[in-house]
């Protein structure tokens, strides 16, 4: 057995309470030294009806998570117990806690809680009772890695808005695929940024919904992509969650996507995400736009709307609404059923509009084309998304206009 300065009777007690005592909850060891702090923990989880053990290791601010069977957990525990030097161990079980501190001189200071009778959910960890998407499974390792949660697993105050946004986006994804018969899904997150949504989508859909999922995040910032790749590697999912550095217009993905996501891509980046989703022949498009400036510059101040357009803030808000209206109408022309909705409280973000679209009807429906042209011609603008999809849109718009010319009212 590996050498240890932990008293043998304490080491044996820990082994017994971890693997033989009903009600084991968590064992944590913290090693502090000149090189920094190293934290490792072991807890029981249930994954797809199988009892497993989850190991979490944090060093230099980087967290790694792995799931083990019984033999792997036993080996991991022996490695923990075999550590030398000053450290602390904290064992939590339903019957009570054990705390051991090893001093620099090798002395073991032991303290115990009084007798306890905690209630332990027999299906703890990944399969705990669902309240919202990120509490429907043991998301703590994920949230820590993303920086949404602190070292104790609590949501950081500064990240509460982002946490709420991701939860609500996951709800919408869940509702969108509720009737999908196949349990496979290939997803592209356009403008993925720090990959909050990218990684959360993967874990939620695989762990909770049981889908076979591949996710690709695209972003043009090299440092952001490097960070995202490191997080995927730390969470041991880099073979299923990949990241591509580049612009949306020029980047390719290594699979045929079913769904495109875009959370707060700025200005025409949202249009580019929609355009790529259409070109990839995606069934689902879920986009929450951010700042929108392109149409704002094109609106003419004269005419009956001058009273609105002369005021900067009203002009900006009107441009936002019109931009999303044009986007929704273009999607309708191209064969998508579209819902424009608030996806999160305005307290979380003022950018709380989301376009949810599913390809499900024949493109070029006369009513959709007519409404789009009337709106476009009234405002005397050409939306950026129409220009981006000129070949595709032109086919339906020209066909409609030729028909109008043959049959004038």
JOBEL-V602334 format. One record per backbone hydrogen bond with DSSP energy under -0.5 kcal/mol. CO is the residue of the C=O (numbers start at 1). NH is the residue of the N-H. E is the energy in kcal/mol with one decimal. If there is no record, write none. Layout:
CO/NH/E + CO/NH/E
This chain:
7/10/-0.6 + 7/11/-2.4 + 8/12/-2.5 + 9/13/-1.7 + 10/14/-2.5 + 11/15/-2.2 + 12/16/-2.3 + 13/17/-2.6 + 14/18/-2.2 + 15/19/-2.3 + 16/20/-2.4 + 16/21/-1.1 + 21/24/-0.9 + 23/94/-1.8 + 26/92/-3.2 + 27/42/-2.3 + 28/90/-2.7 + 29/40/-2.4 + 30/32/-0.5 + 30/88/-2.2 + 31/38/-2.8 + 33/36/-1.7 + 36/33/-2.2 + 37/60/-0.7 + 38/31/-3.1 + 39/58/-3.1 + 40/29/-3.0 + 41/56/-2.0 + 42/27/-2.3 + 43/54/-3.3 + 45/47/-0.5 + 45/52/-3.0 + 46/48/-0.5 + 47/50/-1.3 + 50/47/-2.6 + 52/45/-2.3 + 53/55/-0.5 + 53/68/-3.7 + 54/43/-1.7 + 55/66/-2.4 + 56/41/-2.1 + 57/64/-2.9 + 58/39/-2.6 + 59/62/-2.0 + 62/59/-2.4 + 64/57/-2.8 + 66/55/-3.3 + 68/53/-2.3 + 69/73/-2.4 + 70/74/-2.4 + 71/75/-2.1 + 72/76/-2.2 + 73/77/-2.5 + 74/78/-2.1 + 75/79/-1.7 + 76/80/-1.8 + 77/81/-2.9 + 78/82/-1.7 + 80/83/-1.4 + 83/5/-0.6 + 86/32/-0.6 + 87/102/-3.1 + 88/30/-2.5 + 89/100/-2.7 + 90/28/-2.3 + 91/98/-2.2 + 92/25/-2.4 + 92/26/-2.0 + 93/96/-0.7 + 94/118/-2.5 + 95/116/-2.7 + 96/93/-1.2 + 97/113/-2.1 + 98/91/-3.0 + 99/111/-2.7 + 100/89/-2.9 + 101/103/-0.6 + 101/109/-3.1 + 102/87/-1.2 + 103/106/-1.9 + 107/103/-2.6 + 107/109/-0.6 + 108/110/-0.6 + 109/101/-2.5 + 111/99/-3.0 + 118/120/-0.5 + 121/124/-0.9 + 124/46/-1.2 + 124/127/-0.9 + 125/128/-1.4 + 132/131/-0.7 + 132/135/-2.6 + 132/136/-0.7 + 133/136/-1.2 + 137/139/-1.9 + 139/143/-2.9 + 140/144/-2.6 + 141/145/-2.2 + 142/146/-2.3 + 143/147/-0.8 + 143/148/-1.7 + 143/149/-2.0 + 144/147/-0.6 + 148/156/-2.8 + 150/153/-2.0 + 154/150/-2.8 + 156/159/-1.4 + 157/160/-1.1 + 159/163/-2.6 + 160/164/-2.5 + 161/165/-2.3 + 162/166/-2.5 + 163/167/-2.2 + 164/168/-2.5 + 165/169/-2.4 + 166/170/-2.4 + 167/171/-1.9 + 168/172/-1.9 + 169/173/-2.3 + 170/174/-2.6 + 171/175/-2.5 + 172/176/-2.4 + 173/177/-2.0 + 175/178/-0.9 + 177/180/-1.7 + 179/181/-0.5 + 183/212/-3.2 + 185/187/-0.5 + 185/214/-1.9 + 186/258/-3.1 + 186/259/-1.8 + 187/216/-2.3 + 188/190/-0.8 + 188/261/-2.9 + 189/192/-0.7 + 189/218/-2.5 + 192/195/-1.8 + 195/199/-2.0 + 196/200/-1.6 + 197/201/-2.9 + 198/202/-1.5 + 199/203/-2.3 + 200/204/-2.6 + 201/205/-2.4 + 202/206/-2.1 + 203/207/-2.6 + 203/208/-0.6 + 204/208/-1.8 + 204/209/-1.5 + 205/211/-2.9 + 211/213/-0.8 + 212/185/-2.2 + 214/187/-2.8 + 215/242/-2.4 + 216/189/-2.7 + 217/244/-3.1 + 218/191/-1.6 + 218/192/-2.1 + 219/246/-1.9 + 220/222/-0.6 + 221/225/-2.2 + 222/226/-2.3 + 223/227/-2.1 + 224/228/-2.4 + 225/229/-2.6 + 226/230/-1.9 + 227/231/-2.1 + 228/232/-2.3 + 229/233/-2.2 + 230/234/-2.4 + 231/235/-2.0 + 232/237/-2.8 + 232/238/-0.6 + 233/236/-1.3 + 234/65/-1.8 + 237/240/-1.9 + 237/241/-2.5 + 240/215/-2.4 + 240/242/-0.6 + 242/217/-2.6 + 244/219/-1.9 + 244/246/-0.6 + 247/251/-1.3 + 255/257/-0.8 + 258/283/-1.2 + 258/284/-2.4 + 259/188/-2.4 + 260/286/-2.7 + 261/190/-2.9 + 262/264/-0.7 + 262/288/-3.3 + 265/290/-1.1 + 266/269/-2.6 + 267/270/-1.4 + 267/271/-0.5 + 268/272/-2.3 + 269/273/-2.1 + 270/274/-2.3 + 271/275/-2.8 + 272/276/-2.8 + 273/277/-2.2 + 274/278/-2.1 + 275/279/-2.6 + 276/280/-2.5 + 277/282/-2.8 + 278/281/-1.2 + 283/359/-2.6 + 284/260/-1.9 + 285/357/-2.7 + 286/262/-1.8 + 287/289/-0.6 + 287/355/-3.3 + 288/264/-3.1 + 291/267/-3.0 + 293/297/-1.4 + 294/297/-0.5 + 294/298/-0.5 + 295/298/-1.2 + 295/299/-1.4 + 302/305/-0.5 + 303/306/-1.8 + 305/308/-1.0 + 305/309/-2.6 + 306/310/-1.8 + 308/311/-1.3 + 310/312/-0.6 + 311/315/-3.0 + 312/316/-2.4 + 313/317/-2.2 + 314/318/-2.6 + 315/319/-2.4 + 316/320/-2.0 + 317/321/-2.3 + 318/322/-2.7 + 319/323/-2.6 + 320/324/-2.1 + 321/325/-2.1 + 322/326/-3.0 + 323/327/-2.2 + 324/328/-2.5 + 325/329/-2.4 + 326/330/-2.6 + 327/331/-2.3 + 328/332/-1.9 + 329/333/-2.3 + 330/334/-1.7 + 331/336/-2.4 + 332/335/-1.6 + 333/364/-3.6 + 335/360/-2.0 + 335/361/-2.0 + 336/338/-0.5 + 337/358/-2.0 + 339/341/-0.6 + 339/356/-2.9 + 341/343/-0.6 + 341/354/-3.2 + 345/348/-1.4 + 345/349/-1.4 + 350/352/-1.6 + 352/343/-2.0 + 352/344/-0.6 + 354/341/-2.5 + 354/356/-0.6 + 355/287/-2.2 + 355/357/-0.6 + 356/339/-2.5 + 357/285/-2.4 + 358/337/-2.8 + 358/360/-0.6 + 362/365/-0.5 + 365/369/-2.3 + 366/370/-2.7 + 367/371/-2.3 + 368/372/-1.9 + 369/373/-2.5 + 370/374/-2.4 + 371/375/-2.1 + 372/376/-2.8 + 373/377/-2.8 + 374/378/-1.9 + 375/379/-1.7 + 376/380/-1.0 + 376/381/-1.5 + 383/387/-1.7 + 384/388/-2.6 + 385/389/-1.9 + 387/390/-1.4 + 389/393/-3.3 + 390/394/-2.7 + 391/395/-1.1 + 392/396/-0.9 + 393/397/-2.8 + 394/398/-2.7 + 395/399/-1.3 + 396/400/-2.0 + 397/401/-2.5 + 398/402/-2.5 + 399/403/-1.7 + 400/404/-2.1 + 401/405/-2.0 + 402/406/-1.8 + 403/407/-1.6 + 405/408/-0.5
